[in-house]
Amino acid sequence: MTATPDPRRWWALGALVASMLVLGFDMTILNVALPTMAAELGADTGDQQWIVDGYTVVFAASMLPAGLLGDRWGRRRMLVAGLGVFLAGSVLGALVGSPGPVVAARTVMGLGAAFVMPLALSVLPSLFGPEERSKAVGAVTAAMALGMPLGPIIGGTLLDHFWWGSIFVVNVPLVVLGIAACLFLLPETSDPATPRVDPPSTVLAVAGLGALVFGIIEAPRRGWGDPLVLPTLFASVALLTGLVLRERRLERPMLDLGLLRRRNFLWNAVAATLVTFILTGLLFVLPQYLQAVLGNDALGTGVRLLPLMGGLLVAARGSAPLVARFGPRPVVTAGLLLLTAAAALGSRTGVHDGYGTTALWLSVTGFAFGFAMIPAMDAALGALPRERAGSGSGLLMTLRQTGGAIGVAVLGGVLAGAYTARLDTTGLPAAAADTAAGSVGAAHAVAAALGDPALAASADAAYVHGMDVALLVCAAASLAAAVLTALFLPDARAAKEVPGAPRMAPSPADAGQ
C-alpha cells in the first residue's frame, strides 16, 4: 500500500534549514572570536578549549535523551524548546564578562543545540522517501555549511565595531526566526512507544564524556601523569564502560547499540565521526593562525575561511550524482583520501608563507569534507527504520559530536604542547613567560608591552609548528578513516523502494547489512 507523501514536506524542510542555519552560524562565529576573547577576557588556550568544548560535550551527551524525548513527546515541540534554551544561553553569553561564565553560557547553548540537531535530522526519514532523502540531507547540510561562512563574516564585522558579546546577541533574531518557522511550517510527529529516558544512563554519558574531554584538555598543561589527569581519564573509561553495560542490560535501552550491528549504519557513522573530529579541530586551530600570525582582523579572518566553506557548499550539490552513479563507498573513500592529501599539504605551512598556499589547501579540504560527510550521513540515516529515527539519529549525532569534542581536545592539546615546547621565553620574567605560553595572542600582547619583537617572532614560529603537527594528526586520522571505509563500508546500492512507501525495519537477517 502506497502512502501519500506529506504535501508540506518541502515547507517543513525550510523550517529545518532555518534551525540548522543557526547551529552552523554559531559554530564558526565563536572560532573567529576566540583570539579577541583571549585578548579581552584573558582566556588562555585551555580556557578557549573549554569555551568550545563546554558546548560540545553537553551537546554530545544530551542528544540521545533529546532524541528520545522528541520521539515520545513530539519532535516539533522539543525542537522549539531546544531553540528556546539555545536563545537563553545566547542572552546569558552576552551579559557575562569572564571565561568561566562564558563556558557556562556555552554549556546552556549546547543543551539547546542537543535538541535541535537530532530532531531536525530525525524528521527527514518520516517526510522524505529514499528518492528525495538525499536532496533533503544535502539541503540541511548545506544550511549548516552556509551558516559557517556567514558566521565569520558577520562575526568579524561585529567584532570590528562592537564588543565581543555581540557574537551572542546576533544569535537572537536567527533563533527567533527558527522558532517561528518550526511553529508554522513543521508538522508534529512522535512515537509514544519510544523507550523512556534513563536518568542513570544520562548521568553516566555526561560524566564519562566530560571526564574524557577534561583529561585530554588538561594533560598538555598538567602532564599526562598528573594526579588529577590520570585518574580522570581512568574514571571516564569506567563511566563509559558502565554506560554500555547498563544499556545492554535494559530491555528497551536509551543507547540503541543494536543499530551498530547494521554495517551500513556503523561504518558510515565511523566515517562521519572521524570527519567531524578533523573539521571541528581544524576550525579551532586555524583562526588563530589567520588572525594572530598573519595579522588579519576578525572580519579578514572570516573572509579567509571562505575557500573551506565554498568547497563544502559545492560538494554538497555534487556528491549525490556521484553516489547514484558509483555507490557510497568509493565516494566516501575518495573524499577521505582527498582530505588526507589536503591536511598533509597544510602541514607543510611555514611561518613566512602567505595566504595563497593556505587558500589552496583549504579549498581542497572543503571539497573533501563535502564528498566524505554528506554521503556518509545520508547512508547512515537511510539505514534507520522509521520507528527508530529519533534514537538512531541521536546516536549518530552523539558519535559525531563526541568526535568533535575529542577533536578540539586532542588537536588543541597537540597544538598547545608543540607551541609551549617551541616557544622561546629566555630572559622573560616568570609571569610574562607564563602569560606568553598561554596562547599566541597573549604572547603578542606581552611582546608589545615589553617591546620584544623576538618574542613575537618566536610565538609565530611556535604556533605554526604546532598547527603543522595538528594537521599531520588530521592527515593520519583521515587516512585511517579511508582505509576503514574502503575495507568495511558496504558498497551495495540502496534498494529501490516504492515512492512514498513507508520504510520497514530490516529483519534480523538483514541487520548486518
FENPE-V397840 format. One record per pair of residues at least 24 apart in sequence whose C-alpha atoms are under 10 Angstrom apart, sorted by the first residue. I is the first residue (numbers start at 0). J is the second residue. Records with the same first field share a line. If there is no record, write none. Layout:
# FENPE-V397840
I: J ; J
This chain:
# FENPE-V397840
0: 497 ; 499 ; 500 ; 501
1: 497 ; 498 ; 499 ; 500 ; 501
2: 497 ; 498 ; 499 ; 500 ; 501
3: 498 ; 499 ; 500 ; 501
4: 125 ; 126 ; 127 ; 128 ; 498 ; 499 ; 500 ; 501
5: 125 ; 126 ; 127 ; 186 ; 499
6: 126
7: 126 ; 184 ; 185 ; 186
8: 122 ; 123 ; 125 ; 126 ; 127 ; 135 ; 184 ; 185 ; 186
9: 126 ; 127 ; 135 ; 184 ; 185
10: 180 ; 181 ; 183 ; 184 ; 185 ; 186
11: 119 ; 122 ; 123 ; 126 ; 180 ; 181 ; 182 ; 183 ; 184 ; 185 ; 186
12: 119 ; 122 ; 123 ; 126 ; 127 ; 135 ; 136 ; 138 ; 139 ; 180 ; 181 ; 184 ; 185
13: 135 ; 138 ; 139 ; 142 ; 177 ; 180 ; 181 ; 184 ; 185
14: 119 ; 139 ; 176 ; 177 ; 178 ; 179 ; 180 ; 181 ; 182 ; 183 ; 184 ; 185
15: 78 ; 115 ; 116 ; 118 ; 119 ; 120 ; 122 ; 123 ; 135 ; 138 ; 139 ; 142 ; 177 ; 178 ; 180 ; 181 ; 184 ; 185
16: 119 ; 135 ; 136 ; 138 ; 139 ; 140 ; 141 ; 142 ; 143 ; 177 ; 180 ; 181
17: 139 ; 142 ; 143 ; 146 ; 173 ; 174 ; 175 ; 176 ; 177 ; 178 ; 179 ; 180 ; 181
18: 78 ; 79 ; 82 ; 112 ; 115 ; 116 ; 119 ; 139 ; 142 ; 143 ; 173 ; 174 ; 175 ; 176 ; 177 ; 178 ; 180 ; 181
19: 112 ; 115 ; 116 ; 119 ; 120 ; 138 ; 139 ; 140 ; 141 ; 142 ; 143 ; 144 ; 145 ; 146 ; 174 ; 177
20: 139 ; 140 ; 141 ; 142 ; 143 ; 144 ; 145 ; 146 ; 147 ; 149 ; 150 ; 173 ; 174 ; 177
21: 82 ; 85 ; 112 ; 115 ; 142 ; 143 ; 145 ; 146 ; 147 ; 150 ; 170 ; 171 ; 172 ; 173 ; 174 ; 175 ; 176 ; 177
22: 82 ; 85 ; 108 ; 109 ; 112 ; 115 ; 116 ; 142 ; 143 ; 144 ; 146 ; 147 ; 150 ; 170 ; 173 ; 174
23: 140 ; 141 ; 142 ; 143 ; 144 ; 145 ; 146 ; 147 ; 148 ; 149 ; 150
24: 142 ; 143 ; 144 ; 145 ; 146 ; 147 ; 148 ; 149 ; 150 ; 151 ; 152 ; 153 ; 154 ; 169 ; 170 ; 173
25: 89 ; 108 ; 143 ; 146 ; 147 ; 149 ; 150 ; 151 ; 154 ; 166 ; 167 ; 169 ; 170
26: 51 ; 54 ; 143 ; 144 ; 146 ; 147 ; 148 ; 150 ; 151 ; 279 ; 282 ; 283
27: 144 ; 146 ; 147 ; 148 ; 149 ; 150 ; 151 ; 152 ; 154 ; 279 ; 282 ; 283 ; 286 ; 301 ; 304
28: 146 ; 147 ; 148 ; 149 ; 150 ; 151 ; 152 ; 153 ; 154 ; 155 ; 166 ; 167 ; 169 ; 170 ; 297 ; 301
29: 150 ; 151 ; 154 ; 163 ; 166 ; 167 ; 282 ; 283 ; 286
30: 150 ; 151 ; 154 ; 279 ; 282 ; 283 ; 284 ; 285 ; 286 ; 287 ; 301
31: 150 ; 151 ; 152 ; 154 ; 155 ; 158 ; 166 ; 282 ; 283 ; 285 ; 286 ; 287 ; 289 ; 290 ; 296 ; 297 ; 298 ; 299 ; 300 ; 301 ; 304
32: 151 ; 154 ; 155 ; 157 ; 158 ; 163 ; 164 ; 166 ; 286 ; 287 ; 290 ; 297 ; 298 ; 300 ; 301
33: 163 ; 283 ; 286 ; 287 ; 290 ; 297 ; 440
34: 286 ; 287 ; 288 ; 290 ; 291 ; 296 ; 297 ; 438 ; 439 ; 440 ; 441
35: 158 ; 159 ; 162 ; 163 ; 287 ; 290 ; 291 ; 296 ; 297 ; 440
36: 96 ; 97 ; 98 ; 101 ; 162 ; 163 ; 164 ; 440
37: 98 ; 437 ; 438 ; 439 ; 440 ; 441
38: 438 ; 440 ; 441 ; 443 ; 444
39: 96 ; 97 ; 98 ; 162 ; 163
40: 96 ; 97 ; 98 ; 99 ; 101 ; 163
41: 97 ; 98 ; 434 ; 437 ; 438 ; 440 ; 441
42: 97 ; 98 ; 99 ; 437 ; 438 ; 440 ; 441
43: 98 ; 434 ; 435 ; 436 ; 437 ; 438 ; 439 ; 440 ; 441
44: 216 ; 220 ; 411 ; 412 ; 414 ; 415 ; 436 ; 437 ; 438 ; 439 ; 440 ; 441
45: 213 ; 216 ; 217 ; 219 ; 220 ; 408 ; 411 ; 412 ; 415 ; 437 ; 438
46: 98 ; 99 ; 101 ; 102 ; 216 ; 437
47: 98 ; 101 ; 102 ; 283 ; 407 ; 411 ; 438
48: 102 ; 212 ; 213 ; 216 ; 217 ; 283 ; 404 ; 407 ; 408 ; 411 ; 412
49: 98 ; 99 ; 101 ; 102 ; 103 ; 105 ; 106 ; 212 ; 213 ; 216 ; 404 ; 407 ; 408
50: 98 ; 99 ; 100 ; 101 ; 102 ; 103 ; 104 ; 105 ; 106
51: 101 ; 102 ; 105 ; 106 ; 109 ; 279 ; 283 ; 403 ; 404 ; 407 ; 408
52: 102 ; 105 ; 106 ; 109 ; 209 ; 212 ; 213 ; 216 ; 400 ; 401 ; 403 ; 404 ; 405 ; 406 ; 407 ; 408
53: 101 ; 102 ; 103 ; 104 ; 105 ; 106 ; 107 ; 108 ; 109 ; 209 ; 212 ; 213 ; 404
54: 102 ; 103 ; 104 ; 105 ; 106 ; 107 ; 108 ; 109 ; 110 ; 111 ; 112 ; 113 ; 404
55: 105 ; 106 ; 108 ; 109 ; 110 ; 112 ; 113 ; 209 ; 212 ; 279 ; 397 ; 400 ; 401 ; 402 ; 403 ; 404 ; 405 ; 407
56: 106 ; 109 ; 110 ; 113 ; 204 ; 205 ; 206 ; 207 ; 208 ; 209 ; 210 ; 211 ; 212 ; 213 ; 397 ; 400 ; 401 ; 402 ; 403 ; 404 ; 405
57: 105 ; 106 ; 107 ; 108 ; 109 ; 110 ; 111 ; 112 ; 113 ; 204 ; 205 ; 206 ; 208 ; 209 ; 400 ; 401 ; 404
58: 105 ; 106 ; 107 ; 108 ; 109 ; 110 ; 111 ; 112 ; 113 ; 114 ; 115 ; 116 ; 205 ; 396 ; 397 ; 400 ; 401 ; 404
59: 109 ; 110 ; 112 ; 113 ; 204 ; 205 ; 208 ; 209 ; 393 ; 394 ; 395 ; 396 ; 397 ; 398 ; 399 ; 400 ; 401 ; 402 ; 403 ; 404
60: 109 ; 110 ; 113 ; 201 ; 202 ; 203 ; 204 ; 205 ; 206 ; 207 ; 208 ; 209 ; 393 ; 394 ; 396 ; 397 ; 398 ; 400 ; 401
61: 109 ; 110 ; 111 ; 112 ; 113 ; 114 ; 201 ; 202 ; 204 ; 205 ; 393 ; 397
62: 109 ; 110 ; 111 ; 112 ; 113 ; 114 ; 115 ; 116 ; 117 ; 118 ; 201 ; 389 ; 390 ; 392 ; 393 ; 394 ; 395 ; 396 ; 397 ; 398 ; 400
63: 113 ; 114 ; 117 ; 196 ; 200 ; 201 ; 204 ; 253 ; 254 ; 255 ; 389 ; 390 ; 391 ; 392 ; 393 ; 394 ; 395 ; 396 ; 397
64: 113 ; 114 ; 194 ; 195 ; 196 ; 197 ; 198 ; 200 ; 201 ; 253 ; 254 ; 389 ; 390 ; 393 ; 394
65: 110 ; 111 ; 112 ; 113 ; 114 ; 115 ; 116 ; 117 ; 118 ; 196 ; 389 ; 390 ; 393
66: 113 ; 114 ; 115 ; 116 ; 117 ; 118 ; 119 ; 120 ; 121 ; 193 ; 196 ; 253 ; 387 ; 388 ; 389 ; 390 ; 391 ; 392 ; 393 ; 394 ; 396
67: 114 ; 117 ; 118 ; 189 ; 190 ; 191 ; 193 ; 194 ; 195 ; 196 ; 197 ; 253 ; 254 ; 387 ; 388 ; 389 ; 390 ; 391 ; 392 ; 393
68: 114 ; 118 ; 189 ; 190 ; 191 ; 193 ; 194 ; 195 ; 196 ; 389 ; 390
69: 114 ; 115 ; 117 ; 118 ; 121 ; 187 ; 188 ; 189 ; 190 ; 191 ; 193 ; 389 ; 390
70: 118 ; 121 ; 122 ; 188 ; 189 ; 190 ; 191 ; 192 ; 193 ; 194 ; 195 ; 386 ; 387 ; 388 ; 389 ; 390
71: 188 ; 189 ; 190 ; 191 ; 192 ; 193 ; 194 ; 195 ; 196 ; 389
72: 187 ; 188 ; 189 ; 190 ; 191 ; 193
73: 118 ; 186 ; 187 ; 188 ; 189 ; 190 ; 191
74: 114 ; 115 ; 117 ; 118 ; 119 ; 121 ; 122 ; 185 ; 186 ; 187 ; 188 ; 189 ; 190 ; 389
75: 115 ; 118 ; 119 ; 122 ; 178 ; 181 ; 182 ; 184 ; 185 ; 186 ; 187 ; 188 ; 189
76: 118 ; 181 ; 182 ; 185 ; 186 ; 187 ; 188 ; 189
77: 111 ; 114 ; 115 ; 118
78: 111 ; 112 ; 113 ; 114 ; 115 ; 116 ; 117 ; 118 ; 119 ; 177 ; 178 ; 181 ; 182
79: 111 ; 114 ; 115 ; 174 ; 175 ; 177 ; 178 ; 179 ; 180 ; 181 ; 182
80: 111 ; 114 ; 115 ; 178
81: 108 ; 109 ; 110 ; 111 ; 112 ; 113 ; 114 ; 115 ; 116 ; 118 ; 178
82: 108 ; 110 ; 111 ; 112 ; 113 ; 114 ; 115 ; 173 ; 174 ; 175 ; 177 ; 178 ; 181
83: 108 ; 111 ; 112 ; 171 ; 174 ; 175 ; 177 ; 178
84: 108 ; 109 ; 110 ; 111 ; 112 ; 113 ; 114 ; 174
85: 109 ; 110 ; 111 ; 112 ; 113 ; 114 ; 115 ; 170 ; 171 ; 174
86: 111 ; 112 ; 167 ; 168 ; 170 ; 171 ; 172 ; 173 ; 174 ; 175 ; 178
87: 111 ; 171
88: 167 ; 170 ; 171
89: 164 ; 165 ; 166 ; 167 ; 168 ; 169 ; 170 ; 171 ; 174
90: 164 ; 165 ; 167 ; 168 ; 169 ; 170 ; 171
91: 164 ; 167 ; 168
92: 163 ; 164 ; 165 ; 166 ; 167 ; 168
93: 162 ; 163 ; 164 ; 165 ; 166 ; 167 ; 168 ; 169
94: 164 ; 165 ; 167 ; 168
95: 164
96: 163 ; 164
101: 164
104: 167
105: 167
113: 393 ; 396 ; 397 ; 400
114: 393
116: 392 ; 393 ; 396 ; 397
117: 388 ; 389 ; 390 ; 391 ; 392 ; 393 ; 394 ; 395 ; 396 ; 397
118: 388 ; 389 ; 390 ; 392 ; 393
119: 389 ; 392
120: 376 ; 380 ; 388 ; 389 ; 391 ; 392 ; 393 ; 395 ; 396
121: 188 ; 380 ; 383 ; 385 ; 386 ; 387 ; 388 ; 389 ; 390 ; 391 ; 392 ; 393
122: 185 ; 186 ; 187 ; 188 ; 189 ; 385 ; 388 ; 389 ; 392
123: 380 ; 381 ; 385 ; 388
124: 380 ; 381 ; 382 ; 383 ; 384 ; 385 ; 386 ; 388 ; 389 ; 501 ; 502
125: 188 ; 384 ; 385 ; 386 ; 388 ; 501 ; 502
126: 186 ; 188 ; 499
127: 498 ; 499 ; 500 ; 501
128: 381 ; 496 ; 497 ; 498 ; 499 ; 500 ; 501 ; 502
129: 377 ; 381 ; 493 ; 494 ; 495 ; 496 ; 497 ; 498 ; 499 ; 500 ; 502
130: 493 ; 495 ; 496 ; 497 ; 498 ; 499
131: 498 ; 499
132: 377 ; 378 ; 380 ; 381
133: 318 ; 319 ; 320 ; 322 ; 323 ; 373 ; 374 ; 376 ; 377 ; 378 ; 380 ; 381
134: 315 ; 316 ; 319 ; 377
135: 377
136: 315 ; 319 ; 373 ; 374 ; 376 ; 377 ; 380
137: 312 ; 314 ; 315 ; 316 ; 317 ; 318 ; 319 ; 369 ; 373 ; 374 ; 376 ; 377
138: 312 ; 315 ; 316
139: 315 ; 373
140: 311 ; 312 ; 315 ; 369 ; 372 ; 373 ; 376
141: 308 ; 311 ; 312 ; 313 ; 314 ; 315 ; 316 ; 369 ; 373
142: 312 ; 315
143: 312
144: 307 ; 308 ; 309 ; 310 ; 311 ; 312 ; 315 ; 365 ; 369
145: 308 ; 309 ; 311 ; 312
146: 308
147: 301 ; 304 ; 305 ; 307 ; 308 ; 309
148: 301 ; 302 ; 303 ; 304 ; 305 ; 306 ; 307 ; 308 ; 309
149: 301 ; 302 ; 305 ; 308
150: 298 ; 301 ; 302
151: 286 ; 297 ; 298 ; 299 ; 300 ; 301 ; 302 ; 303 ; 304 ; 305
152: 297 ; 298 ; 299 ; 300 ; 301 ; 302 ; 303 ; 304 ; 305
153: 297 ; 298 ; 301 ; 302
154: 297 ; 298 ; 300 ; 301
155: 296 ; 297 ; 298 ; 299 ; 300 ; 301 ; 302
156: 296 ; 297 ; 298 ; 299 ; 301
157: 297 ; 298
158: 296 ; 297 ; 298
159: 296 ; 297 ; 298
189: 386 ; 389
190: 385 ; 386 ; 387 ; 388 ; 389
192: 386
193: 251 ; 252 ; 253 ; 386 ; 387 ; 389 ; 390
194: 250 ; 251 ; 252 ; 253 ; 254 ; 255 ; 387 ; 390
195: 251 ; 252 ; 253
196: 251 ; 252 ; 253 ; 254
197: 246 ; 249 ; 251 ; 252 ; 253 ; 254
198: 253
199: 241 ; 242 ; 245 ; 246
200: 238 ; 239 ; 241 ; 242 ; 243 ; 244 ; 245 ; 246 ; 252 ; 253 ; 254
201: 242 ; 253 ; 254
202: 238 ; 242
203: 235 ; 237 ; 238 ; 239 ; 240 ; 241 ; 242 ; 243 ; 245
204: 235 ; 238 ; 239 ; 240 ; 241 ; 242 ; 243 ; 254
205: 235 ; 238 ; 239
206: 234 ; 235 ; 238 ; 239
207: 231 ; 232 ; 233 ; 234 ; 235 ; 236 ; 237 ; 238 ; 239 ; 240 ; 241 ; 242
208: 232 ; 235 ; 236 ; 238 ; 239 ; 401 ; 404 ; 405
209: 235 ; 404
210: 234 ; 235 ; 236 ; 238 ; 239
211: 235 ; 236 ; 238 ; 239 ; 404 ; 405 ; 408
212: 401 ; 404 ; 405 ; 406 ; 407 ; 408 ; 409
213: 405 ; 408
214: 408
215: 405 ; 406 ; 407 ; 408 ; 409 ; 410 ; 411 ; 412 ; 413
216: 405 ; 407 ; 408 ; 409 ; 410 ; 411 ; 412 ; 413 ; 415
217: 408 ; 412
218: 408 ; 409 ; 412 ; 416
219: 409 ; 411 ; 412 ; 413 ; 414 ; 415 ; 416 ; 417 ; 419
220: 412 ; 415 ; 416 ; 419 ; 437
222: 416
252: 390
253: 390 ; 393 ; 394
254: 390 ; 391 ; 393 ; 394
255: 387 ; 390 ; 391 ; 393 ; 394
256: 391 ; 394
257: 391 ; 510
258: 382 ; 383 ; 384 ; 387 ; 390 ; 391 ; 394 ; 395 ; 510 ; 511
259: 391 ; 394 ; 395 ; 510 ; 511
260: 507 ; 509 ; 510 ; 511 ; 512
261: 379 ; 382 ; 383 ; 505 ; 507 ; 509 ; 510 ; 511 ; 512
262: 379 ; 382 ; 487 ; 488 ; 489 ; 509 ; 510 ; 511 ; 512
263: 375 ; 378 ; 379 ; 380 ; 381 ; 382 ; 383 ; 487 ; 488 ; 489 ; 490 ; 491 ; 510 ; 511 ; 512
264: 375 ; 376 ; 377 ; 378 ; 379 ; 380 ; 381 ; 382 ; 383 ; 391 ; 395 ; 488 ; 489 ; 510 ; 511 ; 512
265: 379 ; 382 ; 395 ; 487 ; 488 ; 511 ; 512
266: 328 ; 375 ; 378 ; 379 ; 480 ; 483 ; 484 ; 485 ; 486 ; 487 ; 488 ; 489
267: 327 ; 328 ; 331 ; 371 ; 372 ; 373 ; 374 ; 375 ; 376 ; 377 ; 378 ; 379 ; 380 ; 382 ; 395 ; 484 ; 487 ; 488 ; 489
268: 372 ; 375 ; 376 ; 378 ; 379 ; 380 ; 394 ; 395 ; 396 ; 398 ; 399
269: 375 ; 379 ; 395 ; 398 ; 399 ; 402 ; 480 ; 483 ; 484 ; 488
270: 331 ; 332 ; 335 ; 371 ; 372 ; 374 ; 375 ; 376 ; 379 ; 399 ; 477 ; 479 ; 480 ; 481 ; 483 ; 484 ; 488
271: 331 ; 368 ; 371 ; 372 ; 373 ; 374 ; 375 ; 376 ; 379 ; 395 ; 396 ; 398 ; 399 ; 400 ; 402 ; 480
272: 372 ; 375 ; 376 ; 395 ; 396 ; 397 ; 398 ; 399 ; 400 ; 401 ; 402 ; 403 ; 406 ; 480
273: 335 ; 372 ; 398 ; 399 ; 401 ; 402 ; 403 ; 406 ; 473 ; 476 ; 477 ; 479 ; 480 ; 481
274: 334 ; 335 ; 338 ; 367 ; 368 ; 369 ; 371 ; 372 ; 375 ; 399 ; 402 ; 403 ; 406 ; 473 ; 476 ; 477 ; 480
275: 368 ; 372 ; 398 ; 399 ; 400 ; 401 ; 402 ; 403 ; 404 ; 405 ; 406
276: 399 ; 400 ; 401 ; 402 ; 403 ; 404 ; 405 ; 406 ; 407 ; 408 ; 409 ; 410 ; 473 ; 476 ; 477
277: 338 ; 342 ; 368 ; 402 ; 403 ; 405 ; 406 ; 407 ; 410 ; 469 ; 470 ; 472 ; 473 ; 474 ; 476 ; 477
278: 364 ; 365 ; 368 ; 402 ; 403 ; 406 ; 407 ; 473
279: 400 ; 402 ; 403 ; 404 ; 405 ; 406 ; 407 ; 408 ; 410
280: 402 ; 403 ; 404 ; 405 ; 406 ; 407 ; 408 ; 409 ; 410 ; 411 ; 469 ; 470 ; 473
281: 342 ; 406 ; 407 ; 410 ; 411 ; 466 ; 469 ; 470 ; 473
282: 307 ; 406 ; 407
283: 406 ; 407 ; 408 ; 410 ; 411
284: 407 ; 410 ; 411 ; 414 ; 462 ; 463 ; 465 ; 466 ; 467 ; 469 ; 470
285: 357 ; 463 ; 466 ; 470
287: 438 ; 439 ; 440 ; 462 ; 463 ; 466
288: 350 ; 439 ; 440 ; 459 ; 462 ; 463 ; 466
289: 354 ; 357
290: 439 ; 440
291: 438 ; 439 ; 440 ; 441 ; 442 ; 443 ; 455 ; 458 ; 459 ; 462
292: 350 ; 351 ; 439 ; 440 ; 443 ; 455 ; 456 ; 458 ; 459 ; 460 ; 462 ; 463
293: 350 ; 351 ; 352 ; 353 ; 354 ; 459
303: 354 ; 355 ; 357 ; 358 ; 361
304: 357 ; 358 ; 361 ; 362 ; 365
305: 358 ; 361 ; 362 ; 365
306: 357 ; 358 ; 359 ; 360 ; 361 ; 362 ; 363 ; 364 ; 365 ; 366
307: 357 ; 358 ; 359 ; 360 ; 361 ; 362 ; 363 ; 364 ; 365 ; 366 ; 367 ; 368
308: 361 ; 362 ; 364 ; 365 ; 366 ; 368 ; 369
309: 361 ; 362 ; 363 ; 365 ; 366
310: 361 ; 362 ; 363 ; 364 ; 365 ; 366 ; 367 ; 368 ; 369 ; 370
311: 362 ; 363 ; 364 ; 365 ; 366 ; 367 ; 368 ; 369 ; 370 ; 372 ; 373
312: 365 ; 366 ; 368 ; 369
313: 365 ; 366 ; 369 ; 370
314: 365 ; 366 ; 367 ; 368 ; 369 ; 370 ; 371 ; 372 ; 373
315: 365 ; 366 ; 368 ; 369 ; 370 ; 371 ; 372 ; 373 ; 374
316: 369 ; 370 ; 373
317: 366 ; 369 ; 370
318: 366 ; 369 ; 370 ; 371 ; 372 ; 373 ; 374
319: 370 ; 373 ; 374 ; 377
321: 370 ; 374
322: 370 ; 374 ; 378 ; 492
323: 492 ; 493
324: 492
325: 490 ; 491 ; 492
326: 374 ; 489 ; 490 ; 491 ; 492 ; 493
327: 370 ; 371 ; 373 ; 374 ; 375 ; 377 ; 378 ; 484 ; 488 ; 489 ; 490 ; 491 ; 492 ; 493
328: 371 ; 374 ; 375 ; 378 ; 481 ; 484 ; 485 ; 486 ; 487 ; 488 ; 489 ; 490 ; 491 ; 492
329: 371 ; 481 ; 484 ; 485 ; 488 ; 490
330: 367 ; 370 ; 371 ; 372 ; 373 ; 374 ; 375 ; 485
331: 367 ; 368 ; 369 ; 370 ; 371 ; 372 ; 373 ; 374 ; 375 ; 480 ; 481 ; 484 ; 485 ; 488
332: 367 ; 370 ; 371 ; 375 ; 477 ; 478 ; 480 ; 481 ; 482 ; 483 ; 484 ; 485 ; 486 ; 488
333: 367 ; 370 ; 371 ; 481 ; 484 ; 485
334: 363 ; 364 ; 365 ; 366 ; 367 ; 368 ; 369 ; 370 ; 371 ; 372 ; 374 ; 477 ; 481
335: 364 ; 367 ; 368 ; 369 ; 370 ; 371 ; 372 ; 474 ; 476 ; 477 ; 478 ; 479 ; 480 ; 481 ; 482 ; 484
336: 367 ; 371 ; 474 ; 477 ; 478 ; 479 ; 480 ; 481 ; 482
337: 363 ; 364 ; 365 ; 366 ; 367 ; 368 ; 370 ; 371 ; 474 ; 477 ; 478 ; 481
338: 363 ; 364 ; 365 ; 366 ; 367 ; 368 ; 370 ; 371 ; 473 ; 474 ; 476 ; 477 ; 478 ; 481
339: 364 ; 367 ; 470 ; 471 ; 472 ; 473 ; 474 ; 475 ; 476 ; 477 ; 478 ; 479 ; 480 ; 481
340: 364 ; 367 ; 474 ; 477 ; 478
341: 365 ; 366 ; 367 ; 470 ; 473 ; 474
342: 467 ; 469 ; 470 ; 471 ; 472 ; 473 ; 474 ; 475 ; 477
343: 467 ; 468 ; 470 ; 471 ; 472 ; 473 ; 474 ; 475
344: 467 ; 470 ; 471 ; 474
345: 466 ; 467 ; 468 ; 469 ; 470 ; 471 ; 474
346: 463 ; 464 ; 465 ; 466 ; 467 ; 468 ; 469 ; 470 ; 471 ; 472 ; 473 ; 474
347: 463 ; 464 ; 466 ; 467 ; 468 ; 470 ; 471
348: 463 ; 464 ; 466 ; 467 ; 470
349: 459 ; 460 ; 463 ; 464 ; 467
350: 456 ; 457 ; 459 ; 460 ; 461 ; 462 ; 463 ; 464
351: 459 ; 460 ; 463
371: 481
375: 484 ; 488
378: 492 ; 493
381: 493 ; 502
382: 493 ; 502 ; 504 ; 505 ; 510 ; 512
383: 502 ; 503 ; 504 ; 505
384: 501 ; 502 ; 503 ; 504 ; 505
385: 501 ; 502 ; 503 ; 504
386: 502 ; 503 ; 504
387: 504
406: 473
409: 469 ; 472
410: 465 ; 466 ; 468 ; 469 ; 470 ; 471 ; 472 ; 473
411: 465 ; 466 ; 469
412: 465 ; 469
413: 465 ; 466 ; 467 ; 468 ; 469 ; 470 ; 472
414: 461 ; 462 ; 463 ; 464 ; 465 ; 466 ; 467 ; 468 ; 469 ; 470
415: 439 ; 461 ; 462 ; 465 ; 466 ; 469
416: 465
417: 461 ; 462 ; 463 ; 464 ; 465 ; 466 ; 467 ; 468 ; 469
418: 457 ; 458 ; 459 ; 460 ; 461 ; 462 ; 463 ; 464 ; 465 ; 466 ; 468
419: 458 ; 461 ; 462 ; 465
420: 461 ; 465
421: 457 ; 458 ; 460 ; 461 ; 462 ; 464 ; 465
422: 454 ; 455 ; 456 ; 457 ; 458 ; 459 ; 460 ; 461 ; 462 ; 464
423: 453 ; 454 ; 455 ; 456 ; 457 ; 458 ; 460 ; 461
424: 453 ; 454 ; 457 ; 458
425: 454
427: 451 ; 454
438: 462
439: 463
488: 512
